[in-house]
Structure formats: C-alpha cells, structure tokens
Amino acid sequence: MPIPVRRMRFTTWRSLATAAVAALMAAFLAPAAAAHGAPRESTPVYSYENAIRESVWVDTGLDGDSDGKSDRVAVDIVRPREPARQGRKVPVIMDASPYYSCCGRGNESQLKTYDANGHVVQMPLFYDNYFVPRGYAFVGVDLAGTNRSDGCVDVGGRSDVQSAKAVVDWLNGRARGYTTRTGAATAKAGWTDGSTGMIGKSWDGTIANGVAATGVKGLKTIVPISAISSWYDYYFAQGAPLYDSGPDWLSGYVDSPDARAKCAAVQQKLVDGAPRSGDWTPLWTERDYVKDASKVRASVFLVHGMQDLNVRTKNFGQWWSALAEHGVERKIWLSQTGHVDPFDFRRAAFVDTLHRWFDHELLGYDNGIDDEPMADIERHPDRWTTSALWPPRTTAATTLRPGTGAQDGVGTLALRKGSGTRTFTDDPALSETDWAARIDQKTPEKAGFVTGALTRDLRLSGSSEVTVTATPTTSTAHLSAVLVDLGPDTVRDYAGSGEGITTLTDRTCWGASTTAGDSACYKETRAATADVGFTVLSRGWADLGNHASGHGVPLTPGKAYTITLDLAATDHVVPEGHRLALIVAGTDKDLIDPPSSTPTLTLDLARTSARVPLVGGAAAFARATAGSVPAPAASVLDGVRDPGAALRVPGEGR
C-alpha cells in the first residue's frame, strides 16, 4: 500500500501591493519547485539566528507527584519567525527526553542551556539547526520528573507517555498550555498546523513508540532509533535478568532534584511491580507497546544496530512485525553498530533521508521516498545494500536440527532430525565469544552444532527461535542460544568503547548556528573495525523455569523441560565458504545474570531445533550445504572482545 501523499496547499496572493511580497514568495518557492510547480524539497530560507525561542508548560492531566496539582511538562520551542508574520503555519519535529539536563544527548552529551529569561539557547542535536530554517518548528519536551517538568519519571509508563502525548494534543488544540510552570496565563499553539513527527534515540525513541501506540491524532510519523518496544524485554529475556537492577534505579538516575523529593511512592511502585524474579506483572503490561500496534496511525522510520546489546534487537523485531501485521507504513535501517545514532555512523545519508522523510510525511511533498526500497542494511563497515521489502518476500522460517556428528563434542546442523544427547555445565565466567572461539573443540560449558562450509551464500533475515528440551541437575537454570557465522571478516567493533565508531576531532556543520551559542557543527566519526574469525549474528536467553508461562517456577532436577527461546532479529549473509553454527549454553557472561545454582544440562537433540528465517527457505539451505566440506581441524578462532557489562541506561552518551 503506497504512503498517501499529503500535498501542501499554497495560498495565492492576488494583491500586487508591493514587490517585496512577490520577492518573498519567490524566495520561499525557489529552488524547491519541481518541473510541474509542486515543491519536492524544503530549503533553508528562514533565519535560524532570529528564530522564535519560547517555553510552554503543558498540563498532562496527571498528578504523578501527588502534590494536589496537575503536572505540567516543560516544552522548549524553536520555530521560524517569518511564517508566523506571513500567517502560515508550520509542522513540528519533537524529541521528548529524560536526558536534557541529567545526561546529555548525542555523541557529545549535549544539554539544554537557557538564557536569563529561561528561553533555550542550546538545543541538543542538529534537528533544530537543520529543520527550523527549512520551515519546521522543533520542540524539545522534558519528560515528567526531569529538568523543568513537574511529576515523576515512571520509566515508560503512563506518565512518561502522557508527557509527550499531551504536547501533541496541545499542538492540535486539545490540551492546555501555560506560559509559566505555576502561573495561570495560557499559551496556544496557533503557529502550527498540528502535524507532528517524533524522533529520538533509545529512551526518547521509546517514548515515540509509546505515543504512537496511543493512536493520538496529529502524530504523523515517528523515527525511533535504538528504541524499546516492551520494557520487559529491556530488563529480562523470558525470565532471565539482563541487568542487576530494575526501573527504579533508572528512574532515580534521571529524576530532577524536585522529583527526588516527591516521588518516593512512584519509586516504590517500580520496585514492587518489577520483581527480580523476572515474572510478567501488570507493570510490564502497561509498558508493552507491541500489544497496541493496531492503534498506530503514524508512519515509522526505524533505525537499529544489529549488535545493540543495550536495547537488544528483539525490541525492534517484535515491533516491526506487529506494525507490519497492522499495515503501518514503515522504513528501516539496520547497521553493524551497537547502540549508536545513525548521525554518527552514516551522517550525510541519514540527514538527507530524514529530510526527505519529514518533507514527505509532514509537508506532503511528493519526493519519491515512498517508492524507494524499504530497508537499508549494512553488510560490511560503511558498505550498505538495500531490500525492496524487509524481510524479503521469499523469506521462510526453516527448521534446522542439531546432531551428534562424527567428531567428539562437535555436532552437526542440518535439515534432518538428529538423535542422542549433549551435556554441558553452566560456567558464568564464559561468554558467547568464548563458546564460538572454541566451536571446533569439545568444551564442558557449551553444546555446539555446525554446518559444513557453505557452497553458496545463505541469508538470514528476521527473527529466529530455538526450541530446547533440557534436563537440569539443579532447581534453577538459565539458557543461552546464539547463531554464529564462522569465517573471516572485517566487522564494526561493536564491543569496543565506541560500539562501532571512533570519534574524531574535525567537525562538520549540519544547518545554521547562532551567535548565542547553538552550534550546528559536530565531531566527525569513522568506523571502528575488527578483523575476526567469527561473528555472533543473533542471540536469545531464557530462564528454564519460565518453560510454561510468564512466571518462573523451581525446576525438578532430573526432569526434562521444553522451552522456546526468542532470538534477536537480524539480517546477515553467511558467505560461501563460511559455516553456520548454533550454540546452546548457560550463562552468557555480562549479557545475562547467572542463576542461583550451577546446573549441568542434558539436551535431547531429537527434541531440540532452530527455526531460522532463511531467504529462499529450506531449499536455499539445502543448496548451500550440498557438497559442503567437513569442519577444519580444531583451532581457536578470533572474535571481537567480550562485550563486557552492557549499559543499563538506554540512550546515555552515543
């Protein structure tokens, strides 16, 4: 279904009162006019130096801090002065964030700064610098409980989402705004046409997902970057804890001093509602936006790093699938990076694409972006390919089965059903990189299964599942399953400090700057790469005690349990000559927490399998493995360094 084109309607002034008016109109329309007179690109015809900078406090209708007054969230606005003078209304680009005062935005951790009158001087990131001269307003919203807003941070819950939804409502005349935080003088958004696009990385992008899932009118598009779609899946993987803390810690991290003094009750609700057992509770239901994908009216331009170990890629995979099921118009970029903004791994292309996306979605310009391929995928550092649909239409879930193999401790991976058992003992000191490095050796902490060397390329596109039947020796057990491309490559070093980028000292400028101190110039980056002998391409984890439901139960030692692990979405080509491996093990060091015991687990191979999204399906796998050669002699392969302790702050820094 094509994206509907909302063509911009221009008013024709028939009065010839002054030549200045005609000159102004000429400046506005040229050089953006196409051959037939319809504009195809907004151009920087407005002054950023003289833009209107103002602050409004919007009533959310909530009283999160229980002070007896409705919470107001601070809304800092930068908008071009000229359209208001000419009676023209402008669309809005909005970033709602908890980070504007505590932690900073972007690769350089920029904060909002203010003048003596309380008007924003520096707005973080390039959005205002670039888009305000092109006829957009930029709006930076402080989530409730942060910076200059009332209320409490509830980490993706009703307060967080309502912080931004109320602003969309105010922009469309449905909510009340005030000129001060406590005063009675109201402010109206008569300068906007109400068309709003939300953008943001990580927590900011998460709020965009959450607001879109309310179906609020006026939100035309969202651009979620490395964003969460279900907060449970940020903290847990089927009961296995991904972090050693919960949302109460995160709330305290970003709370304003005022909120810290008032929000103890909200903090306690976060503690009580998110038990470290990993059980699904009503708190997680409230913070699950996937279930409400049917309400989404906005189009979606989604960006995510396929090696993001902060907001792990299950979050984008399940959101994308739900949006597709409900016919939402969408576009996707998938990079080789970790938790990195596209402005820092593909800057020029991102600015150009974002410009055309907002022009199409908010101004209604018929610029052809809706006819371009749906997906851009980074195959090698700075080398991108496109896909008309994502996943491709010929993708089919294909069941691969582990077998014992001829070599002791090295199993096979094939279409035919296997038999026998494999046993391993959880070792919390080892990670996925340790397992993969010794895939061709029998080691006690893993069970590995490998194809022969492929005779053709094999592409995986989408989300996988691994079903495991395992018998534990203790009452608790955690499981990990990873898919690995075995073979030499040069990849982005997602496990390094830059998660795939190196920040340089030179700066390039993207938009206009002001003399007061809002610079449009940012440090350049380049790809940080690593030469490897294997690449982990997808991961999944679970607490075996969650085998039957969303609630963990103690296991009976010696009893077999079956559980299906959800593996993260990806798009990866295993090249001819490489091998595809499935590894099943216990604790994945630093990526999940270990169980309370140290179990040994025995896999029933006849009841263990992987469902993998292969382009071309089972036939493609059969062709790629026909005539494949056996595994090489045992050796230790090089990969990226251990990923290390994953960040537990979605969006800090990069």
C-alpha positions in Angstrom: 0.0 0.0 0.0 1.6 3.3 -1.0 2.1 6.1 1.5 -0.6 8.6 1.0 0.7 11.9 -0.3 -0.4 14.9 1.6 0.2 17.7 -0.9 0.9 21.1 0.6 -1.7 23.7 -0.3 -0.4 27.1 -1.1 -2.4 30.3 -0.8 -2.2 32.6 -3.8 -2.0 36.3 -3.0 -3.7 38.2 -5.8 -2.8 41.6 -4.4 0.1 43.3 -6.0 0.5 45.8 -3.2 4.3 45.6 -3.1 7.1 43.9 -5.0 8.5 42.8 -1.7 5.7 40.3 -1.2 6.4 38.8 -4.6 10.1 38.6 -3.9 9.4 36.8 -0.6 7.2 34.3 -2.3 9.8 33.7 -4.9 12.4 33.1 -2.2 10.0 30.6 -0.5 9.2 28.6 -3.5 12.6 28.5 -5.3 14.6 26.5 -5.7 12.3 23.9 -4.1 9.8 23.9 -7.0 9.8 20.9 -9.3 9.1 21.0 -13.0 5.4 21.0 -12.6 5.4 23.6 -9.8 5.0 21.2 -6.9 7.7 21.5 -4.2 9.9 18.4 -3.7 12.3 19.7 -1.0 12.2 22.2 1.8 15.1 24.6 1.6 16.8 26.8 4.3 15.0 30.1 3.5 14.3 31.2 7.1 16.7 32.8 9.6 17.8 30.5 12.4 19.5 33.4 14.2 16.2 35.2 14.5 14.0 32.2 15.2 11.5 32.4 18.0 12.6 30.7 21.2 9.9 30.2 23.8 8.9 27.8 26.6 5.4 26.5 27.4 4.3 24.2 30.2 1.6 21.7 29.1 -0.9 20.2 31.5 -0.7 16.4 31.4 -3.9 15.8 33.4 -1.9 13.6 35.8 -0.7 14.2 39.4 2.2 11.9 39.5 4.0 13.6 42.4 0.8 13.7 44.5 1.1 17.4 45.3 -2.6 18.1 44.6 -1.9 19.8 41.3 -1.9 18.6 37.7 1.6 18.0 36.4 3.0 20.4 33.8 5.7 19.4 31.4 8.2 21.9 30.1 8.2 22.3 26.3 11.1 24.3 24.7 10.3 25.5 21.2 12.4 26.9 18.4 10.4 28.0 15.3 11.0 30.2 12.3 9.8 33.8 12.8 8.9 34.6 9.2 5.9 32.1 8.7 4.1 33.5 11.7 4.4 37.0 10.3 3.0 35.8 7.0 0.1 33.9 8.6 1.5 30.5 7.6 1.5 27.5 10.0 4.4 25.1 10.3 4.7 21.4 11.2 6.6 20.2 14.3 9.5 17.8 14.9 9.6 16.7 18.5 12.1 14.9 20.8 10.7 14.0 24.2 13.6 13.0 26.5 14.6 12.5 30.2 18.2 13.4 29.4 18.1 17.1 28.6 19.6 18.1 32.0 21.0 15.0 33.6 23.0 13.1 31.0 23.0 14.8 27.6 22.1 13.9 24.1 24.1 12.6 21.2 27.8 11.6 20.8 28.9 14.8 22.6 26.4 14.6 25.5 24.8 18.0 24.9 22.5 19.5 27.4 19.8 22.2 27.1 21.1 25.6 28.1 19.0 28.7 28.8 19.3 32.5 28.8 18.4 34.8 31.7 14.7 34.7 30.6 14.6 31.0 30.7 14.5 30.5 26.9 16.5 27.7 25.4 19.9 28.8 24.0 21.4 25.4 23.0 19.0 22.7 21.9 20.9 19.4 21.7 21.4 17.7 18.4 21.1 19.0 14.9 17.4 18.8 14.4 16.6 22.4 15.2 19.6 23.8 13.4 18.8 21.9 10.2 15.0 21.9 10.1 13.9 25.3 11.5 15.5 27.2 8.6 13.5 24.8 6.3 10.1 25.7 7.8 9.7 23.3 10.7 9.4 24.0 14.4 11.5 21.9 16.8 10.1 21.0 20.2 12.1 19.5 23.0 10.0 18.1 25.8 11.3 17.3 29.3 9.6 14.1 30.4 7.7 14.5 33.7 10.0 14.5 36.7 13.0 15.7 34.7 14.7 19.1 34.1 12.0 21.8 34.4 8.9 19.5 34.4 6.6 18.5 37.3 5.7 15.0 38.1 7.6 11.7 38.4 9.6 9.5 36.0 7.8 6.1 35.7 10.1 4.6 33.1 8.0 4.0 30.0 4.6 4.0 31.9 1.6 6.3 31.7 3.4 9.4 33.0 6.3 9.1 30.5 4.0 8.6 27.5 1.5 11.2 28.6 4.3 13.7 28.9 4.7 13.7 25.2 1.1 12.8 24.1 -0.2 15.8 26.0 2.1 18.0 23.9 0.8 16.5 20.7 -2.7 17.2 22.0 -1.7 20.8 22.8 -0.2 21.3 19.4 -3.6 20.3 18.0 -5.6 22.5 20.3 -6.8 19.6 22.6 -4.8 20.3 25.8 -3.9 23.4 27.9 -0.6 25.1 27.9 0.8 27.8 30.2 3.4 30.5 29.8 5.0 29.6 33.1 5.3 26.5 35.3 2.9 27.7 38.0 1.0 30.7 36.5 -2.5 31.0 35.1 -1.7 32.7 31.8 -2.4 30.3 28.9 -0.4 29.7 25.7 -1.9 28.4 22.4 0.0 26.8 19.5 -1.7 28.9 16.8 1.6 28.9 14.8 1.5 25.1 13.9 -0.8 23.1 11.6 -0.6 20.3 14.2 1.3 17.8 12.0 3.9 16.3 14.3 6.8 13.9 13.8 8.6 12.4 16.8 12.2 11.4 16.8 14.7 10.2 19.3 17.3 7.6 20.2 16.7 4.9 22.9 14.5 6.2 25.7 13.5 9.2 23.5 12.6 6.8 20.6 10.9 4.6 23.1 8.6 7.4 24.0 7.9 7.9 20.3 6.8 4.3 20.1 4.7 4.6 23.2 2.9 7.8 22.0 2.3 6.3 18.6 0.7 3.2 20.3 -1.9 5.5 21.8 -3.2 6.4 18.3 -3.1 10.1 19.1 -4.4 12.3 16.3 -1.8 14.7 14.8 1.2 12.4 15.2 2.0 11.7 11.5 5.3 9.9 11.8 7.9 8.6 14.2 11.6 7.9 13.9 12.6 5.5 16.7 16.3 5.0 16.9 17.6 2.0 19.0 14.3 2.2 20.8 12.4 -0.1 23.2 9.1 -1.6 22.3 8.5 -3.5 25.5 10.2 -2.5 28.7 10.1 -6.1 30.0 12.4 -7.0 27.1 14.8 -4.3 28.1 15.2 -5.8 31.6 14.5 -9.5 31.1 14.6 -12.3 28.4 11.9 -14.8 29.2 12.7 -14.6 32.9 16.4 -14.3 32.7 17.6 -11.0 34.1 19.6 -8.8 31.7 20.7 -6.3 34.3 21.4 -6.3 38.0 18.8 -3.5 38.6 15.3 -2.6 37.7 13.4 0.5 36.5 13.5 2.1 40.0 17.3 2.6 39.6 16.8 4.1 36.1 14.1 6.5 37.4 16.4 7.7 40.2 19.2 8.2 37.6 17.2 10.8 35.6 14.9 12.3 38.3 15.2 16.1 38.8 16.1 17.2 42.4 12.5 18.2 42.8 11.2 14.8 41.7 13.6 13.0 44.0 12.0 14.9 46.9 8.4 14.0 45.9 8.5 10.7 44.0 9.3 8.0 46.7 5.9 6.5 46.2 6.4 6.1 42.4 9.8 4.6 43.1 8.3 2.0 45.4 5.7 1.1 42.8 8.5 0.4 40.4 10.3 -1.8 42.9 7.1 -3.7 43.8 5.9 -4.0 40.2 9.2 -5.3 38.7 10.4 -8.2 40.9 13.8 -9.6 40.1 12.2 -13.0 39.6 11.5 -11.9 36.0 7.8 -12.6 36.3 5.5 -10.8 34.0 3.4 -8.3 36.0 0.8 -5.6 35.3 3.7 -3.1 35.3 5.1 -4.7 32.2 1.8 -4.9 30.5 1.4 -1.1 30.9 4.9 -0.7 29.3 4.3 -3.1 26.4 3.6 -1.0 23.3 3.6 -4.0 20.9 0.2 -5.1 22.1 -1.2 -1.7 20.9 0.4 -1.7 17.5 -3.1 -1.8 16.0 -3.7 1.8 17.2 -0.7 3.2 15.4 -1.7 5.9 12.9 1.8 7.3 12.3 4.3 6.0 9.7 7.5 4.6 11.1 11.2 5.0 10.0 13.0 2.6 12.3 16.8 2.5 12.9 18.7 0.0 15.0 22.1 -1.5 15.4 22.1 -5.3 14.9 24.8 -5.6 17.6 23.0 -3.4 20.1 23.5 -5.0 23.5 21.8 -2.1 25.4 18.4 -2.0 23.7 18.6 -5.5 22.4 17.3 -6.2 18.9 14.3 -8.3 20.0 12.8 -4.8 20.7 12.8 -3.7 17.1 12.0 -7.2 15.7 8.7 -7.6 17.5 7.7 -4.0 17.0 8.4 -4.2 13.2 6.4 -7.5 12.9 3.4 -6.0 14.8 3.5 -2.9 12.7 3.6 -5.0 9.5 0.6 -7.1 10.7 -1.4 -3.9 11.0 -0.4 -2.4 7.7 1.6 0.5 9.1 3.7 2.3 6.5 7.4 1.8 7.5 11.0 2.0 6.6 14.1 0.5 8.3 17.9 0.9 8.6 19.9 -1.8 10.2 23.6 -1.2 10.9 26.5 -3.3 12.2 26.9 -1.0 15.2 25.9 -1.3 18.8 23.9 1.5 20.5 24.8 4.2 18.1 22.9 7.0 16.4 22.9 7.0 12.5 24.1 10.6 12.6 27.3 9.0 13.9 27.7 6.0 11.6 26.1 7.3 8.3 25.8 11.0 8.7 25.3 12.5 5.3 22.9 9.8 4.1 20.9 10.0 7.3 20.4 13.7 7.2 19.4 13.5 3.6 17.0 10.6 4.2 15.5 12.2 7.3 15.0 15.4 5.5 13.1 13.8 2.6 11.1 11.6 5.1 9.9 14.6 7.1 9.2 16.6 3.9 7.0 13.7 2.7 5.3 12.9 5.9 4.8 16.3 7.4 4.8 18.7 4.4 3.2 16.3 2.0 5.9 16.7 -0.6 5.8 14.1 -3.4 9.6 13.4 -3.4 9.6 9.7 -4.2 10.9 8.4 -0.9 7.9 6.1 -0.7 9.0 4.4 -3.9 12.5 3.6 -2.5 13.5 0.3 -1.0 12.1 -0.4 2.4 15.3 -1.5 4.0 19.0 -0.3 4.1 21.3 -2.9 5.6 25.0 -2.6 6.5 26.8 -5.7 5.2 30.3 -4.5 6.0 31.6 -1.3 7.6 30.3 1.6 5.5 29.0 -0.8 2.8 25.3 -0.8 2.5 22.7 -2.7 0.5 19.0 -2.3 0.1 16.0 -4.6 0.2 12.7 -3.8 -1.5 10.8 -5.4 1.4 12.0 -6.4 4.8 12.2 -9.3 5.4 12.2 -10.2 1.7 9.1 -11.8 0.4 10.9 -15.2 -0.2 12.0 -15.5 3.5 10.6 -18.6 5.2 11.1 -20.0 8.7 13.3 -23.1 8.2 13.8 -25.8 10.9 17.4 -26.7 11.4 18.2 -29.6 13.7 21.3 -30.5 15.7 23.0 -33.8 15.5 25.8 -35.6 17.4 28.4 -35.5 14.5 31.4 -37.7 13.8 33.8 -35.5 15.8 33.6 -35.8 19.6 32.0 -32.7 21.0 31.3 -31.1 17.7 27.8 -31.6 16.5 26.1 -31.1 13.1 23.4 -28.7 12.0 21.2 -29.9 9.2 17.6 -30.3 7.9 17.3 -33.9 9.1 16.2 -34.7 12.6 19.1 -35.7 15.0 19.3 -38.1 17.8 21.2 -38.6 21.0 22.1 -36.1 23.7 24.7 -33.4 24.5 25.6 -32.3 28.1 27.1 -29.0 29.3 27.7 -27.3 32.6 26.9 -23.6 33.1 30.0 -21.5 33.5 29.2 -17.9 34.3 32.8 -16.9 33.7 32.5 -17.5 30.0 30.6 -15.7 27.3 29.4 -16.2 23.7 32.8 -15.2 22.4 34.5 -17.9 24.4 32.0 -20.5 23.1 32.3 -19.5 19.5 36.1 -19.3 19.6 36.3 -23.0 20.5 33.4 -24.2 18.4 35.5 -26.9 16.9 36.6 -28.3 20.2 34.8 -30.3 22.9 34.5 -27.9 25.9 32.3 -28.6 29.0 30.4 -25.3 29.0 28.6 -25.5 25.7 26.9 -27.6 23.1 27.9 -26.6 19.5 26.4 -27.6 16.2 27.9 -26.6 12.8 27.2 -26.9 9.1 30.0 -27.7 6.7 31.5 -25.0 4.7 28.7 -23.4 2.6 28.8 -23.8 -1.2 26.6 -20.7 -1.6 25.8 -17.6 0.3 23.0 -18.0 2.9 20.9 -15.0 4.1 19.1 -14.8 7.4 16.5 -12.0 7.6 14.2 -11.6 10.6 13.8 -13.3 14.0 14.8 -16.9 14.9 13.6 -19.3 17.6 15.4 -22.1 19.3 13.4 -24.8 21.0 15.4 -26.7 23.6 14.5 -29.8 25.6 16.8 -29.9 28.5 17.1 -31.9 31.8 18.8 -29.9 34.6 20.6 -31.2 37.7 19.5 -28.2 39.9 16.3 -26.3 40.6 17.4 -23.2 38.6 18.9 -22.9 35.2 19.4 -20.2 32.6 19.9 -20.9 28.9 21.5 -19.0 26.0 21.3 -19.7 22.3 23.4 -18.0 19.7 23.8 -18.2 15.9 27.3 -17.7 14.6 28.8 -17.0 11.2 32.1 -19.0 11.3 34.6 -17.4 8.9 37.0 -14.5 8.5 35.6 -11.0 8.1 36.1 -7.3 9.0 33.2 -6.0 11.1 32.4 -2.9 13.1 33.9 -3.4 16.6 30.6 -3.3 18.4 32.3 -4.5 21.6 34.7 -1.6 21.7 34.1 1.6 23.7 32.6 3.4 20.7 30.4 0.4 19.8 31.5 0.5 16.2 32.6 4.1 15.8 35.6 6.2 16.6 35.0 9.9 17.3 37.4 12.3 15.5 38.3 15.9 16.3 37.3 17.5 13.0 33.8 19.0 12.8 31.2 19.3 10.0 28.2 21.5 10.1 24.6 20.5 9.5 22.3 23.5 9.5 22.7 27.0 10.9 24.3 28.2 14.1 23.6 31.2 16.4 26.0 33.7 17.8 24.5 33.0 21.2 25.9 29.5 21.4 23.9 26.9 19.5 26.3 25.3 17.1 25.3 23.1 14.2 28.8 21.6 14.0 29.6 18.2 15.3 32.6 15.9 15.6 33.1 13.6 12.7 33.4 9.8 13.2 34.7 6.9 11.3 34.1 3.1 11.6 36.0 1.3 14.3 36.6 -2.2 12.9 37.9 -5.6 13.9 39.3 -8.5 11.9 37.5 -11.6 13.2 37.3 -15.3 12.6 33.6 -15.5 13.6 30.6 -13.2 14.1 27.8 -13.8 16.5 24.7 -12.7 14.5 21.8 -13.5 16.8 21.2 -14.2 20.4 18.5 -15.3 22.8 18.2 -16.1 26.5 15.7 -17.6 28.9 15.2 -18.9 32.5 14.2 -22.5 32.0 11.8 -22.1 34.9 9.7 -20.0 32.5 9.1 -23.0 30.4 5.3 -23.0 30.9 4.3 -19.3 31.3 5.5 -15.8 32.1 6.1 -16.8 35.7 9.2 -18.7 36.8 8.9 -21.9 38.9 11.5 -24.1 40.6 12.8 -26.9 38.4 12.8 -30.6 39.4 16.3 -32.0 39.0 16.3 -34.9 36.5 13.1 -33.8 34.8 13.1 -32.8 31.1 11.7 -29.3 30.2 11.0 -27.8 26.8 11.3 -24.1 26.2 11.5 -21.9 23.1 14.0 -19.1 23.2 13.3 -16.0 21.1 16.4 -14.9 19.3 17.0 -11.3 18.3 16.1 -10.0 14.8 18.9 -9.6 12.3 19.8 -9.5 8.6 23.0 -11.3 7.9 24.6 -13.1 4.9 26.8 -16.1 5.7 29.1 -16.2 2.7 30.1 -19.1 0.6 33.0 -20.9 2.4 31.8 -19.9 5.8 29.9 -22.1 8.2 26.7 -21.5 10.2 26.7 -22.6 13.9 24.1 -22.9 16.7 25.5 -22.9 20.2 23.4 -23.7 23.3 24.9 -22.9 26.7 24.1 -21.5 30.1 25.0 -18.0 31.4 26.2 -15.6 28.7 28.7 -13.6 30.7 27.8 -9.9 31.2 24.7 -10.3 29.0 22.5 -12.2 31.4 22.9 -12.8 35.1 23.6 -16.3 36.3 21.1 -18.5 38.2 21.4 -19.2 41.9 22.9 -22.6 41.2 25.4 -24.1 38.7 23.4 -26.6 36.7 24.6 -29.3 34.3 22.0 -29.7 31.5 21.5 -32.5 29.1 19.9 -31.7 25.7 17.6 -34.1 24.0 18.7 -33.5 20.4 15.6 -35.1 18.8 13.5 -32.5 20.6 15.8 -29.5 20.0 15.7 -27.4 16.9 16.2 -23.9 15.5 13.6 -22.1 13.3 15.7 -19.7 11.2 14.3 -17.1 8.7 16.2 -18.0 5.5 15.8 -16.1 2.3 14.8 -19.0 0.0 13.8 -21.2 2.9 14.8 -24.8 3.2 15.7 -25.1 -0.5 18.2 -22.4 -0.1 19.8 -24.2 2.9 19.9 -27.5 1.1 21.6 -25.9 -1.9 24.1 -24.0 0.3 25.1 -27.2 2.2 25.1 -29.6 -0.7 28.6 -30.9 -1.2 29.9 -28.9 1.8 33.2 -30.0 3.3 33.7 -31.2 6.9 34.8 -28.9 9.7 38.5 -28.0 9.8 40.9 -29.2 12.4 40.2 -27.8 15.8 41.6 -24.3 16.4 40.8 -21.2 18.4 39.0 -18.5 16.4 39.3 -14.8 16.9 36.2 -12.6 17.5 35.5 -9.2 19.0 36.5 -8.9 22.6 33.9 -9.9 25.2 31.0 -7.4 25.0 31.5 -6.6 28.7 28.9 -5.3 31.1 26.1 -3.9 29.0 25.0 -0.4 29.6 21.8 -0.1 31.7 20.9 3.4 30.7 19.1 3.5 27.4 20.4 6.4 25.4 23.3 7.8 27.6 26.2 9.1 25.5 26.0 7.9 21.9 
